[in-house]
């Protein structure tokens, strides 16, 4: 007997997935397995695991998932409640800015756990950039960054270029047929950091907007990426409830990088210097200190940088 959750999920998939041809192929495969009895009697968590594994096998799309809801039995929240909950999360996590430091040797460090929207996080982003404005080099740590706002990526990156003339990314939305271009902004709330080197740390945990942050900087040769290949999710996604306890997440748009013409979906962002994530900071900091020393800074900074390098 067909599982009651399969057909509603596939109807949403074929109506909304950014790749209609793939949606049709995936739906046919799921229906075939459902008809063969592969999903008979499965509870929702097990069904979600089985079907999501097939989704991944056929699409490689890390955002395409069938899964239990985060709060089983709760009513589907109104959009305003979802937005309010997300804004509260951003406030609790300092809009994704987990740490800002001046490291010995005058190297800046900004650690990010997510990317806040400009509407919510611009003041925090500006404050972070202000605190590293006088450093000789900058390290972004995105090893625990699991995503967020593409407009937030745009704002962060606008601080790393001199003006509004750099094309960062495009996002094509299937339902509207509209492609939105993302360029650096002509004005930013904090100081620009466009004339000094940047390193960016990645891990296999880095995901979604955290990956865009990394991919943009790599393709534009604005930063050296150090660490592990990222998780590989490039498609903006919407959550569709199937019941009070079950849902399907479906990518409704796709990123198109203006340099490569593609994105990091399924492949992840490959670092320039591949090392285990735990070693990435040390490798990047060493390179940054060597840059500071080669620039022959003030004797006090030079001595501090040499001492820090000797201690690595």
Secondary structure per residue as TSV (DSSP state, phi and psi in degrees):
chain	resnum	aa	ss	phi	psi
A	1	X	-	360.0	131.6
A	2	X	-	-57.3	141.3
A	3	X	-	-71.4	134.8
A	4	X	H	-65.7	-18.5
A	5	X	H	-88.3	-15.2
A	6	X	H	-68.1	-54.2
A	7	X	H	-64.1	-43.8
A	8	X	H	-58.6	-37.8
A	9	X	H	-65.9	-42.0
A	10	X	H	-71.1	-31.4
A	11	X	H	-62.8	-43.9
A	12	X	H	-65.9	-39.8
A	13	X	H	-59.8	-51.7
A	14	X	H	-71.4	-20.4
A	15	X	H	-87.4	-21.2
A	16	X	H	-126.3	-19.8
A	17	X	-	-63.8	140.0
A	18	X	S	-64.2	-20.4
A	19	X	-	-115.4	91.3
A	20	X	H	-58.7	-38.8
A	21	X	H	-64.2	-43.3
A	22	X	H	-64.2	-38.7
A	23	X	H	-59.8	-42.4
A	24	X	H	-64.7	-41.8
A	25	X	H	-64.2	-44.8
A	26	X	H	-64.0	-45.1
A	27	X	H	-60.3	-41.1
A	28	X	H	-63.3	-41.0
A	29	X	H	-67.6	-41.1
A	30	X	H	-65.8	-43.4
A	31	X	H	-62.1	-38.0
A	32	X	H	-62.2	-44.2
A	33	X	H	-70.7	-35.4
A	34	X	H	-64.1	-43.7
A	35	X	H	-64.5	-30.1
A	36	X	T	-79.5	-4.1
A	37	X	T	89.9	10.1
A	38	X	T	-63.0	-25.2
A	39	X	T	-108.6	7.4
A	40	X	T	-59.7	129.1
A	41	X	T	72.4	6.1
A	42	X	-	-76.5	140.6
A	43	X	-	-75.0	169.9
A	44	X	H	-63.3	-44.1
A	45	X	H	-59.2	-42.9
A	46	X	H	-68.8	-41.6
A	47	X	H	-59.0	-44.7
A	48	X	H	-59.9	-43.1
A	49	X	H	-63.2	-45.4
A	50	X	H	-64.4	-47.7
A	51	X	H	-71.0	-39.4
A	52	X	H	-63.5	-36.6
A	53	X	H	-61.2	-38.9
A	54	X	H	-70.2	-40.7
A	55	X	H	-53.6	-48.8
A	56	X	H	-65.7	-40.3
A	57	X	H	-61.3	-40.0
A	58	X	H	-90.1	-21.9
A	59	X	H	-121.0	-27.2
A	60	X	-	67.8	14.7
A	61	X	-	-93.0	111.2
A	62	X	T	-74.1	-13.8
A	63	X	T	-91.4	-9.5
A	64	X	-	-91.1	107.4
A	65	X	E	-144.3	144.1
A	66	X	E	-111.9	125.1
A	67	X	E	-158.7	160.5
A	68	X	E	-65.8	151.4
A	69	X	-	-71.3	161.3
A	70	X	S	-68.4	-30.4
A	71	X	S	-126.1	80.3
A	72	X	T	-56.0	136.5
A	73	X	T	87.8	-14.1
A	74	X	-	-76.7	152.7
A	75	X	-	-68.2	149.2
A	76	X	-	-61.6	119.6
A	77	X	-	-70.3	150.7
A	78	X	-	-69.2	156.1
A	79	X	H	-56.6	-39.3
A	80	X	H	-62.9	-36.0
A	81	X	H	-69.7	-37.8
A	82	X	H	-62.6	-45.0
A	83	X	H	-63.1	-42.9
A	84	X	H	-63.9	-40.3
A	85	X	H	-64.8	-41.2
A	86	X	H	-65.6	-41.4
A	87	X	H	-63.5	-38.5
A	88	X	H	-64.3	-39.3
A	89	X	H	-62.5	-43.6
A	90	X	H	-61.3	-41.1
A	91	X	H	-64.3	-43.8
A	92	X	H	-63.2	-31.7
A	93	X	T	-100.3	17.7
A	94	X	G	55.7	38.0
A	95	X	G	56.2	36.5
A	96	X	G	84.2	-7.2
A	97	X	E	-89.2	98.4
A	98	X	E	-83.1	-28.7
A	99	X	E	-160.1	138.9
A	100	X	E	-134.3	125.4
A	101	X	E	-141.6	152.6
A	102	X	E	-99.9	113.3
A	103	X	E	-84.0	154.8
A	104	X	T	-53.2	135.3
A	105	X	T	97.3	5.0
A	106	X	T	63.0	47.9
A	107	X	E	-110.7	130.6
A	108	X	E	-85.7	149.8
A	109	X	E	-136.1	126.3
A	110	X	E	-126.1	119.6
A	111	X	E	-104.3	129.7
A	112	X	E	-120.3	135.7
A	113	X	S	-107.1	-19.7
A	114	X	S	-158.6	174.6
A	115	X	B	-112.8	111.0
A	116	X	-	-77.0	155.9
A	117	X	-	-71.5	152.8
A	118	X	H	-60.6	-35.1
A	119	X	H	-58.0	-36.9
A	120	X	H	-95.3	-39.4
A	121	X	H	-108.0	4.4
A	122	X	H	-60.6	-37.7
A	123	X	H	-66.6	-39.8
A	124	X	H	-68.6	-42.0
A	125	X	H	-61.8	-44.4
A	126	X	H	-63.0	-39.9
A	127	X	H	-64.1	-41.8
A	128	X	H	-61.9	-45.2
A	129	X	H	-67.7	-31.2
A	130	X	H	-66.2	-39.2
A	131	X	H	-69.2	-22.2
A	132	X	T	-106.8	6.9
A	133	X	T	-60.0	-29.2
A	134	X	T	-101.0	11.9
A	135	X	-	-81.9	163.5
A	136	X	S	-88.8	-19.2
A	137	X	E	-157.1	161.4
A	138	X	E	-137.7	136.6
A	139	X	E	-116.7	125.6
A	140	X	E	-99.2	129.7
A	141	X	E	-105.6	103.3
A	142	X	-	-108.1	22.3
A	143	X	T	-66.9	-25.3
A	144	X	T	-113.3	18.7
A	145	X	-	-85.7	116.5
A	146	X	-	-105.0	8.7
A	147	X	-	128.6	-167.1
A	148	X	B	146.2	-136.9
A	149	X	-	-97.5	128.3
A	150	X	H	-64.6	-31.0
A	151	X	H	-67.3	-30.8
A	152	X	H	-68.4	-39.7
A	153	X	H	-58.8	-45.2
A	154	X	H	-56.1	-43.4
A	155	X	H	-67.6	-47.3
A	156	X	H	-55.5	-47.7
A	157	X	H	-70.5	-26.1
A	158	X	H	-63.4	-26.0
A	159	X	T	-73.2	-16.5
A	160	X	T	-99.5	2.8
A	161	X	S	-129.6	158.3
A	162	X	S	-77.4	-17.1
A	163	X	S	-158.9	-163.8
A	164	X	S	-98.0	24.4
A	165	X	-	-103.5	10.2
A	166	X	-	-104.6	122.1
A	167	X	E	-83.4	116.2
A	168	X	E	-92.7	-49.6
A	169	X	E	-166.4	161.0
A	170	X	E	-127.1	150.0
A	171	X	E	-129.2	119.8
A	172	X	E	-98.0	125.7
A	173	X	E	-104.9	121.2
A	174	X	T	-64.7	-39.8
A	175	X	T	-64.5	-31.6
A	176	X	T	-102.8	-19.5
A	177	X	T	72.9	14.3
A	178	X	E	-99.0	136.5
A	179	X	E	-106.2	121.2
A	180	X	E	-98.3	129.5
A	181	X	E	-93.6	141.6
A	182	X	E	-117.2	116.1
A	183	X	E	-116.2	158.3
A	184	X	-	-58.8	150.5
A	185	X	-	-85.5	142.9
A	186	X	S	-69.2	-21.0
A	187	X	-	-137.8	142.2
A	188	X	-	-130.2	154.2
A	189	X	S	-75.4	-19.3
A	190	X	S	-116.9	-179.0
A	191	X	-	-70.7	147.6
A	192	X	-	-81.1	151.5
A	193	X	-	-133.0	65.6
A	194	X	-	-105.0	-5.4
A	195	X	S	-118.1	15.0
A	196	X	S	-135.1	156.8
A	197	X	-	-72.8	152.4
A	198	X	E	-129.4	138.9
A	199	X	E	-115.8	147.8
A	200	X	E	-132.1	123.8
A	201	X	E	-95.2	136.7
A	202	X	E	-131.1	162.4
A	203	X	-	-147.9	177.4
A	204	X	T	-71.6	-8.0
A	205	X	T	-86.5	-27.2
A	206	X	-	-56.2	129.2
A	207	X	-	-144.6	152.4
A	208	X	T	55.9	-119.5
A	209	X	H	-63.8	-27.1
A	210	X	H	-64.7	-31.6
A	211	X	H	-75.0	-38.6
A	212	X	H	-61.3	-42.7
A	213	X	H	-50.7	-45.7
A	214	X	H	-75.1	-43.0
A	215	X	H	-65.3	-44.0
A	216	X	H	-57.7	-48.5
A	217	X	H	-65.3	-34.8
A	218	X	H	-68.9	-49.3
A	219	X	H	-66.8	-28.9
A	220	X	T	-89.1	0.5
A	221	X	T	57.3	35.7
A	222	X	-	-94.3	-17.1
A	223	X	S	-144.3	155.8
A	224	X	E	-96.9	122.3
A	225	X	E	-89.4	131.8
A	226	X	E	-130.5	129.4
A	227	X	E	137.9	-135.9
A	228	X	-	-111.0	158.7
A	229	X	-	-62.4	135.8
A	230	X	-	-77.2	177.5
A	231	X	-	-70.4	-34.9
A	232	X	-	99.5	52.8
A	233	X	-	-128.7	108.2
A	234	X	-	-114.5	2.4
A	235	X	S	-109.3	117.5
A	236	X	-	-55.1	139.7
A	237	X	E	-129.9	150.5
A	238	X	E	-122.5	145.5
A	239	X	E	-98.3	128.6
A	240	X	E	-117.2	116.3
A	241	X	E	-72.0	137.9
A	242	X	S	-101.8	-26.7
A	243	X	S	-162.4	-173.7
A	244	X	S	-70.1	-11.4
A	245	X	S	-125.3	-1.5
A	246	X	E	-143.0	146.5
A	247	X	E	-152.7	163.9
A	248	X	E	-126.3	133.9
A	249	X	E	-103.3	127.8
A	250	X	E	-129.5	123.4
A	251	X	E	-64.6	125.3
A	252	X	-	-110.1	0.1
A	253	X	E	-151.4	170.5
A	254	X	E	-144.2	146.3
A	255	X	E	-82.1	143.0
A	256	X	E	-131.7	107.7
A	257	X	-	-74.4	132.3
A	258	X	T	-69.8	-17.2
A	259	X	T	-87.2	-47.8
A	260	X	T	-95.4	-20.1
A	261	X	S	75.8	5.7
A	262	X	S	-140.6	-156.0
A	263	X	-	-151.2	-163.2
A	264	X	-	-105.1	11.5
A	265	X	T	-60.8	126.6
A	266	X	T	80.2	-21.6
A	267	X	T	-106.0	-26.1
A	268	X	-	77.1	171.6
A	269	X	-	-94.5	121.7
A	270	X	-	-87.5	125.7
A	271	X	-	-70.1	158.4
A	272	X	S	-71.6	-35.5
A	273	X	E	-123.5	108.1
A	274	X	E	-88.0	116.1
A	275	X	-	-144.4	160.4
A	276	X	-	-55.2	145.1
A	277	X	H	-55.1	-37.9
A	278	X	H	-64.7	-22.3
A	279	X	H	-95.5	-8.1
A	280	X	H	-63.6	-42.3
A	281	X	H	-60.4	-47.5
A	282	X	H	-59.6	-40.2
A	283	X	H	-65.8	-45.4
A	284	X	H	-68.5	-42.2
A	285	X	H	-63.3	-40.6
A	286	X	H	-59.0	-46.5
A	287	X	H	-63.7	-39.1
A	288	X	H	-66.3	-42.0
A	289	X	H	-64.3	-40.0
A	290	X	H	-62.2	-36.7
A	291	X	H	-64.0	-44.8
A	292	X	H	-60.6	-46.4
A	293	X	H	-63.4	-40.7
A	294	X	H	-65.2	-24.6
A	295	X	T	-80.8	-2.7
A	296	X	T	51.1	65.5
A	297	X	-	-76.2	-170.7
A	298	X	-	-52.9	142.6
A	299	X	H	-52.4	-36.1
A	300	X	H	-67.3	-41.2
A	301	X	H	-69.0	-39.5
A	302	X	H	-60.3	-45.5
A	303	X	H	-64.8	-39.9
A	304	X	H	-64.7	-42.2
A	305	X	H	-65.8	-42.6
A	306	X	H	-64.4	-39.5
A	307	X	H	-65.3	-41.9
A	308	X	H	-65.1	-40.5
A	309	X	H	-65.8	-39.5
A	310	X	H	-66.2	-24.7
A	311	X	T	-87.1	-5.4
A	312	X	-	-78.9	360.0
